[in-house]
Amino acid sequence: MTRILAVSSLDKAFAKNSPYDAVVLVGHALTAAAGHIAALQAPLQALAKADARLGSAVNLIAAEGIPGGRLVTSPTGPLLRDHDDVRRHAEAARAGVRRARDAGARSILLLLQDAPGDSRYEYAAVVAALGGVGGLWEPLEAREALGAAAVEPVQQIGIALLGQTFDDEAAAWVEATEAGLRLARDLCGTEPERMAPPKFADYVTAAFKGTKVKVAVQKDVKKLQKDYPLLMAVARASLGVARHKPCVVRLEYTPKGKITRTLLFAGKGLTYDTGGADLKTGGYMAGMSRDKGGAAAIAGLMLAVAKLGLPGVRIIAELGVVRNSIGSDAFVSDEIIPSHAGCRVRIGNTDAEGRLVLADLLSHLRVEAAKAEAPHLLSVATLTGHAGRAVGPYNIALDNGPARGTAEALQTAGEAFGDPFEVSRLRREDFDFVQPKSKADDTLSCNNLPSSGTARGHQFPMAFLCLASGLDKHGTDSAVPLPFTHIDIGGSGCEGGDWQHGRPTGRPLVAMLQALCLAAE
């Protein structure tokens, strides 16, 4: 991973013995930024005369007096229109740093023009820094096949604000957060054999070696069948292939000192989703190795928290790492399977497998939450195509009654840190949708249409999760209310909605870190 450094002296950074071999200038008014550093003035003035796109395109200039003789200008574009947001800083930094890398730079100075005095850009510097370093990530398969140094050659990025200070604390935050995002991208984006369930567990275990996060992997088939019956129904057809056998990965972070809050995460980790007996056809199976984005984001969050050493918050996560295979022993629609909570679930469609995995995980966490300090349960999953159809490339958050306000907190944090959320709402119609049609079962997992073609296709699955996990008995009207927030990243888990080739985003790690974990400080 590229090192992140806070630059305290621009004079030293621009000296003849500078440790940098390229400068990337990011801002909304680049010619004005030149007033801070004499060496920038001549090349920027020349560029402004020669290219009318100075404020709209990435440029590389060969210039004397600039470290490495390279100056890359990467404009954010307009920032003060109603629809602008802080992601423009991340996108500009990413494009500029990549241009410098492609020009041969290996040690880059990222200069950030101070953002306008607008509340939307309070954290623009760290968002830009995350965008810059995150743009250097390359897939795990490429790093293992070609060598990490060959595909990720940039060794360090120094970050400086023009007019203000980017300090060591900010640099440490960016480095820790990017470490978590890298883990999330690796886990989510890697192909289904390299990241089959046992190898997923091994990769997670190795990532947390030497940290304060305890890792336990349950892979005993008989114990899983007893304790996670819905999860194991999904995994049933995979049991005949040793390298595809399922597991539940448990992560636990307990800081020193007083615990004021407990977060309990359930993560969907489908290493491959064929759709099962309700097979994905017409090319829709491609990209389903990324159906583990929820579990990946939670693992990344835990790593960032551990590296930051956050106080006050205990975090427990259960990741259901499963392959939904096809075969003679595959589970099928119409089966009735009791959940860990004792809810009799009628299977409506085997391609709605993620909610089955989450329900058992949430049921285990529900039991644990009853004796935890200020508990809050969350599920994170690439759960529905409806999420992407409804809100495009945004995360979606829904709260139960006791959790009301959490979705809005995630939205606020996401706006500030470039990881935006839309707030959705759980309604009575969602519970009506999954009501049983006879006394043979207690709930229906789904209908038999794609979620994207179903009204409230991303909302009603949360109602199912409440029922199948037993959380419906812990609403505001109960003796033991338990806050529960469901996060669907079906539209945001991969860039551009391209699940086969798009870069995994690691979302919603940053918003969760800010809204949930740092709230305990």
C-alpha positions in Angstrom: 0.0 0.0 0.0 1.2 3.5 -0.8 2.4 5.5 2.2 0.5 8.7 3.1 2.6 11.6 4.4 1.5 15.0 5.7 3.8 17.7 4.2 4.7 20.3 6.7 7.1 22.4 4.6 6.4 23.2 1.0 9.8 24.8 0.7 11.5 21.5 1.4 9.0 19.7 -0.9 10.0 22.0 -3.8 13.7 22.1 -3.0 16.3 20.6 -5.4 16.7 17.5 -3.2 12.9 17.1 -3.0 11.7 13.5 -2.2 9.0 13.9 -4.8 9.1 13.4 -8.6 5.8 14.9 -9.6 3.3 17.5 -8.3 -0.5 17.0 -8.7 -2.4 20.2 -8.2 -6.2 19.8 -7.4 -8.6 22.7 -7.1 -11.5 24.7 -8.4 -9.5 27.8 -9.4 -6.1 26.6 -10.4 -4.6 29.9 -11.5 -5.5 31.5 -8.2 -3.7 28.5 -6.4 -0.5 29.5 -8.1 -0.2 32.6 -5.9 0.9 30.4 -3.0 4.0 28.9 -4.7 6.3 30.8 -7.1 7.3 27.7 -9.1 3.7 27.2 -10.1 3.0 30.6 -11.6 4.8 30.5 -14.9 3.7 27.0 -16.0 0.1 27.6 -15.0 0.0 31.0 -16.8 1.4 29.3 -19.9 -1.1 26.5 -19.7 -4.0 29.0 -19.2 -3.0 30.8 -22.4 -2.5 27.6 -24.4 -5.5 25.5 -23.3 -9.0 26.8 -22.5 -9.7 23.5 -20.7 -7.5 24.3 -17.8 -10.5 24.3 -15.5 -12.1 21.1 -17.0 -9.4 18.7 -18.1 -6.4 16.9 -16.6 -3.1 18.2 -18.0 0.6 17.2 -17.6 3.2 20.0 -18.0 6.9 19.6 -18.2 8.1 22.4 -16.0 11.4 23.5 -14.4 11.4 24.2 -10.7 8.8 21.5 -10.1 9.9 18.2 -8.4 10.6 15.7 -11.1 9.9 18.3 -13.8 6.3 17.2 -13.8 3.2 19.2 -13.0 -0.3 17.6 -13.3 -3.3 19.9 -13.0 -6.6 18.2 -12.1 -9.5 20.6 -11.7 -12.6 19.8 -9.6 -14.8 21.8 -11.8 -17.6 24.0 -10.3 -18.3 23.4 -6.6 -21.1 25.9 -5.6 -24.0 24.7 -7.7 -26.9 23.1 -5.9 -26.0 19.6 -7.2 -22.2 19.7 -6.5 -20.7 17.7 -3.7 -17.4 16.7 -2.2 -16.9 13.7 -4.5 -15.6 16.2 -7.1 -12.4 16.5 -4.9 -12.0 12.7 -4.7 -12.5 12.3 -8.5 -10.1 15.1 -9.4 -7.4 13.8 -7.0 -7.8 10.3 -8.4 -7.5 11.4 -12.0 -4.5 13.5 -11.3 -2.6 11.0 -9.3 -3.2 8.3 -11.9 -1.9 10.7 -14.6 1.3 11.3 -12.6 1.7 7.5 -12.1 1.3 6.8 -15.8 3.9 9.5 -16.5 6.4 7.5 -14.4 6.1 9.2 -11.0 6.7 7.1 -8.0 6.6 9.7 -5.2 3.9 12.2 -5.7 3.2 15.5 -4.0 -0.6 16.1 -3.9 -1.3 19.8 -3.5 -4.9 20.6 -2.6 -6.3 24.1 -3.0 -8.5 25.1 -0.1 -12.1 24.4 -0.8 -14.7 27.2 -0.8 -16.2 28.3 2.5 -19.2 26.0 2.2 -20.3 23.4 4.7 -20.3 20.7 2.0 -16.5 20.9 1.8 -15.5 20.8 5.5 -13.6 17.5 4.9 -12.6 18.0 1.3 -8.9 17.5 2.0 -9.2 14.0 3.5 -11.8 13.1 0.8 -9.3 14.2 -1.9 -6.5 12.3 -0.2 -8.6 9.1 -0.1 -9.5 9.5 -3.7 -5.9 10.0 -4.7 -4.5 7.0 -2.9 -7.6 4.8 -3.6 -7.1 5.4 -7.3 -3.8 3.5 -7.2 -5.4 0.2 -6.0 -5.2 -2.6 -8.6 -6.9 -6.0 -8.3 -5.4 -8.7 -6.1 -5.2 -11.1 -9.1 -3.0 -8.6 -10.9 -0.7 -8.0 -7.9 -0.3 -11.7 -7.4 0.3 -12.5 -11.0 2.6 -9.6 -12.0 4.0 -8.4 -8.7 2.7 -5.6 -6.5 5.5 -3.3 -7.4 4.8 -3.6 -11.1 1.1 -2.8 -11.0 1.1 -0.4 -8.0 4.5 1.4 -8.4 3.8 4.6 -6.5 5.5 4.3 -3.1 4.3 7.4 -1.4 2.0 10.4 -1.6 2.7 13.6 0.3 -0.3 15.7 0.9 -0.3 19.5 1.5 -3.1 22.1 1.7 -2.4 25.5 0.1 -3.1 28.0 2.9 -4.0 25.5 5.6 -2.4 22.5 7.3 -2.8 18.9 6.5 -1.5 17.3 9.7 -0.2 13.9 10.8 -3.5 13.0 12.4 -5.3 13.5 9.1 -2.7 11.5 7.2 -3.0 8.6 9.7 -6.8 8.7 9.3 -6.5 8.5 5.5 -3.9 5.7 5.7 -6.0 3.6 8.1 -9.2 4.1 6.2 -7.5 3.3 2.9 -6.1 0.1 4.5 -9.7 -0.9 5.3 -10.9 0.0 1.8 -8.2 -2.0 0.2 -9.1 -5.1 2.2 -12.8 -4.6 1.2 -11.9 -4.2 -2.5 -9.7 -7.3 -2.4 -12.3 -9.4 -0.7 -15.2 -8.1 -2.9 -13.5 -7.9 -6.2 -11.4 -11.1 -6.4 -12.6 -13.9 -8.7 -14.7 -16.8 -7.2 -12.0 -19.5 -7.0 -9.2 -17.3 -5.6 -11.7 -16.0 -3.0 -13.9 -19.1 -2.4 -15.2 -19.4 1.2 -12.1 -21.1 2.8 -9.7 -18.7 1.0 -11.9 -15.7 1.9 -11.6 -16.8 5.6 -7.8 -17.2 5.2 -7.4 -13.8 3.7 -9.4 -12.1 6.5 -7.4 -14.0 9.1 -4.1 -12.9 7.6 -5.3 -9.3 7.4 -6.0 -9.1 11.1 -2.8 -10.8 12.3 -1.2 -8.6 14.9 -4.2 -6.4 15.4 -6.7 -6.2 18.3 -9.4 -7.9 16.3 -10.0 -11.5 17.2 -10.9 -13.8 14.3 -12.7 -17.1 14.6 -13.8 -19.2 11.6 -16.6 -21.8 12.0 -16.4 -24.3 9.2 -17.7 -27.5 10.9 -20.5 -28.6 8.6 -22.6 -30.3 11.3 -22.3 -27.3 13.7 -23.2 -24.9 10.8 -26.2 -27.0 9.9 -27.4 -26.9 13.5 -26.8 -23.2 14.2 -27.2 -21.6 10.7 -30.0 -23.7 9.0 -31.0 -21.1 6.4 -27.4 -20.3 5.5 -26.7 -24.0 5.1 -29.7 -24.4 2.8 -28.1 -21.9 0.5 -24.7 -23.7 0.8 -26.2 -27.2 0.4 -25.2 -27.8 -3.2 -21.7 -26.6 -2.5 -20.9 -29.2 0.2 -19.7 -31.8 -2.3 -16.8 -29.6 -3.4 -14.2 -29.1 -0.6 -12.9 -25.8 -1.8 -16.5 -24.3 -1.9 -17.6 -25.3 1.5 -19.1 -22.5 3.6 -18.0 -20.9 6.8 -19.0 -18.1 9.2 -16.2 -15.7 10.0 -16.5 -13.9 13.3 -14.6 -10.7 14.1 -14.5 -9.0 17.4 -12.9 -5.7 18.3 -12.8 -4.7 22.0 -10.8 -1.5 22.9 -9.3 -0.8 26.3 -11.3 1.3 28.7 -15.0 1.8 29.1 -17.4 0.5 26.5 -20.2 2.9 25.7 -21.7 1.3 22.6 -21.8 -2.1 20.9 -22.1 -2.5 17.1 -23.1 -5.9 15.8 -22.8 -6.4 12.0 -24.1 -9.2 9.8 -22.4 -9.3 6.4 -23.5 -11.1 3.2 -20.5 -12.9 1.8 -21.8 -14.8 -1.3 -18.5 -15.7 -3.0 -20.5 -16.8 -6.1 -24.2 -16.6 -6.7 -25.5 -18.8 -9.6 -29.0 -18.1 -8.5 -29.3 -21.8 -7.4 -32.1 -23.8 -8.8 -33.7 -20.5 -9.9 -30.7 -20.1 -12.2 -29.5 -16.7 -13.4 -29.8 -16.8 -17.2 -29.3 -14.4 -20.0 -25.8 -13.4 -18.9 -26.9 -12.2 -15.4 -24.6 -14.6 -13.6 -21.5 -12.6 -14.7 -20.2 -10.5 -11.9 -21.8 -12.5 -9.1 -18.3 -13.1 -7.6 -18.9 -9.6 -6.2 -22.0 -10.6 -4.2 -19.7 -10.6 -1.1 -19.4 -6.8 -1.0 -21.3 -6.5 2.3 -19.1 -8.9 4.2 -16.1 -7.3 2.5 -17.0 -3.8 3.6 -17.5 -4.9 7.2 -14.2 -6.6 7.3 -12.6 -3.5 5.9 -14.4 -1.4 8.5 -13.0 -3.5 11.3 -9.5 -3.2 10.0 -9.8 0.6 9.8 -11.2 0.8 13.4 -8.3 -1.5 14.7 -5.7 0.7 13.0 -7.2 3.8 14.4 -7.5 2.2 17.8 -11.0 3.8 18.4 -12.1 3.9 22.0 -15.5 3.3 23.5 -17.0 1.1 20.9 -17.0 -2.7 20.8 -17.7 -4.2 17.4 -18.8 -7.8 16.7 -19.3 -9.0 13.1 -20.5 -12.3 11.7 -19.8 -12.8 8.0 -21.7 -15.5 6.2 -19.3 -16.8 3.5 -21.1 -19.1 1.2 -21.4 -20.2 -2.4 -24.9 -20.5 -3.9 -24.2 -23.5 -6.2 -26.4 -25.6 -8.4 -26.6 -29.4 -8.3 -28.7 -32.3 -7.4 -28.8 -31.3 -3.7 -29.6 -27.6 -4.3 -32.4 -26.2 -2.2 -35.5 -25.2 -4.2 -38.5 -23.0 -4.0 -41.4 -24.2 -1.9 -39.1 -25.7 0.8 -40.0 -24.7 4.3 -36.8 -24.3 6.4 -36.8 -23.2 10.1 -34.4 -20.3 10.8 -32.0 -20.1 13.8 -34.8 -18.0 15.5 -37.3 -20.7 14.9 -39.2 -18.9 12.1 -40.5 -21.3 9.4 -39.4 -19.8 6.1 -41.0 -20.8 2.8 -38.5 -20.3 0.0 -40.0 -18.2 -2.7 -37.0 -18.1 -5.0 -33.5 -19.5 -4.5 -32.0 -16.4 -6.1 -33.0 -14.5 -3.0 -30.4 -16.3 -1.0 -28.6 -13.3 0.7 -31.5 -12.6 3.0 -31.5 -16.2 4.2 -27.8 -15.9 5.1 -28.3 -12.6 6.9 -31.3 -13.8 8.9 -29.4 -16.5 10.7 -26.4 -14.2 11.3 -28.8 -11.5 12.7 -30.5 -14.1 14.9 -27.2 -15.0 16.6 -26.3 -11.3 17.0 -29.8 -10.6 18.4 -29.1 -13.1 21.2 -25.8 -11.4 21.9 -27.2 -7.9 21.7 -29.6 -8.5 24.6 -26.7 -8.6 27.0 -24.5 -5.9 25.3 -23.9 -2.3 26.2 -26.1 0.0 24.1 -26.3 -2.4 21.2 -27.1 -1.6 17.6 -27.5 -4.3 14.9 -26.7 -3.7 11.3 -26.8 -5.8 8.1 -24.8 -4.9 5.1 -25.3 -6.6 1.7 -25.4 -6.4 -2.0 -28.9 -7.5 -1.5 -31.2 -6.3 -4.3 -31.0 -5.1 -7.9 -33.9 -2.9 -6.9 -31.5 -0.8 -4.9 -29.6 0.2 -8.0 -32.8 0.7 -10.0 -34.3 2.9 -7.3 -31.4 5.2 -6.3 -28.5 4.4 -8.8 -25.0 4.5 -7.3 -26.0 5.3 -3.7 -26.1 3.3 -0.5 -29.5 2.8 1.0 -30.3 2.7 4.8 -33.5 1.6 6.5 -34.1 1.7 10.3 -36.5 -0.3 12.5 -38.3 1.7 15.2 -35.6 1.7 17.9 -33.0 2.7 15.3 -34.8 5.7 13.9 -32.4 8.5 13.1 -29.4 6.2 12.2 -30.2 6.2 8.5 -30.2 10.0 8.6 -26.9 10.0 10.5 -25.4 7.8 7.8 -26.7 10.1 5.2 -25.2 13.2 6.9 -21.8 11.5 7.3 -21.9 10.2 3.7 -22.5 13.6 2.3 -19.6 15.0 4.2 -17.1 12.2 3.3 -18.1 11.4 -0.2 -19.9 8.1 0.6 -23.5 9.2 0.0 -26.7 7.5 1.3 -30.3 7.6 0.5 -32.8 7.1 3.3 -35.6 4.6 2.8 -38.3 3.6 5.2 -39.7 0.3 6.4 -43.5 0.2 6.0 -46.4 -2.0 7.0 -46.9 -3.0 3.4 -43.4 -4.6 3.5 -44.5 -6.9 6.3 -47.8 -7.7 4.5 -45.8 -8.7 1.4 -43.9 -11.5 3.2 -46.9 -12.8 5.3 -47.5 -16.5 5.0 -50.2 -17.8 2.7 -51.1 -20.7 5.0 -50.3 -22.0 8.5 -47.6 -24.2 7.0 -45.0 -21.5 7.4 -44.4 -18.2 9.2 -43.0 -16.0 6.4 -42.3 -16.0 2.7 -38.7 -15.2 1.7 -39.7 -13.4 -1.5 -41.9 -13.4 -4.6 -40.9 -14.9 -7.9 -40.1 -11.8 -9.8 -36.7 -9.9 -9.9 -36.5 -7.3 -7.2 -36.0 -4.6 -9.8 -39.5 -5.5 -11.2 -41.2 -5.6 -7.8 -42.7 -2.6 -6.0 -40.7 -1.8 -2.8 -38.2 -4.4 -3.9 -35.4 -3.2 -1.6 -37.7 -2.5 1.4 -39.7 -5.7 1.9 -36.5 -7.8 2.3 -35.8 -5.9 5.6 -39.3 -6.9 6.8 -38.3 -10.5 6.1 -35.1 -10.1 8.0 -37.0 -8.8 11.0 -39.3 -11.8 11.0 -36.8 -14.6 10.1 -34.2 -13.3 12.7 -36.7 -12.7 15.5 -36.0 -9.0 15.5 -39.7 -8.3 15.0 -40.1 -9.1 18.7 -37.7 -6.3 19.6 -39.4 -3.2 18.3 -40.3 -0.1 20.2 -43.3 -1.8 21.6 -41.3 -4.6 23.2 -39.7 -5.1 26.6 -36.3 -5.3 25.0 -36.1 -2.9 22.0 -33.1 -3.5 19.7 -32.0 -0.9 17.1 -31.6 -2.5 13.7 -30.4 -0.8 10.5 -30.3 -2.5 7.2 -27.9 -1.2 4.5 -28.3 -2.3 0.8 -25.3 -1.6 -1.4 -26.8 -3.3 -4.5 -26.3 -0.1 -6.4 -23.0 1.2 -4.9 -20.8 -1.8 -4.4 -19.1 -1.5 -7.8 -18.4 1.5 -9.9 -20.7 2.3 -12.8 -23.0 -0.5 -11.9 -20.7 -2.9 -13.8 -20.6 -5.9 -11.5 -18.3 -7.9 -13.7 -15.6 -5.4 -14.6 -16.2 -2.3 -12.4 -13.9 -1.5 -9.6 -15.3 -2.6 -6.2 -15.8 0.5 -4.1 -15.5 -0.7 -0.5 -18.6 1.3 0.3 -20.2 2.1 2.7 -17.1 1.8 4.9 -16.3 5.5 5.2 -19.8 6.6 6.1 -20.1 3.8 8.6 -16.8 4.6 10.2 -17.8 8.3 10.7 -21.5 7.9 11.6 -21.3 4.8 13.7 -17.8 4.1 15.1 -16.4 7.6 15.6 -19.7 8.6 17.3 -18.6 6.7 20.4 -15.6 9.0 20.9 
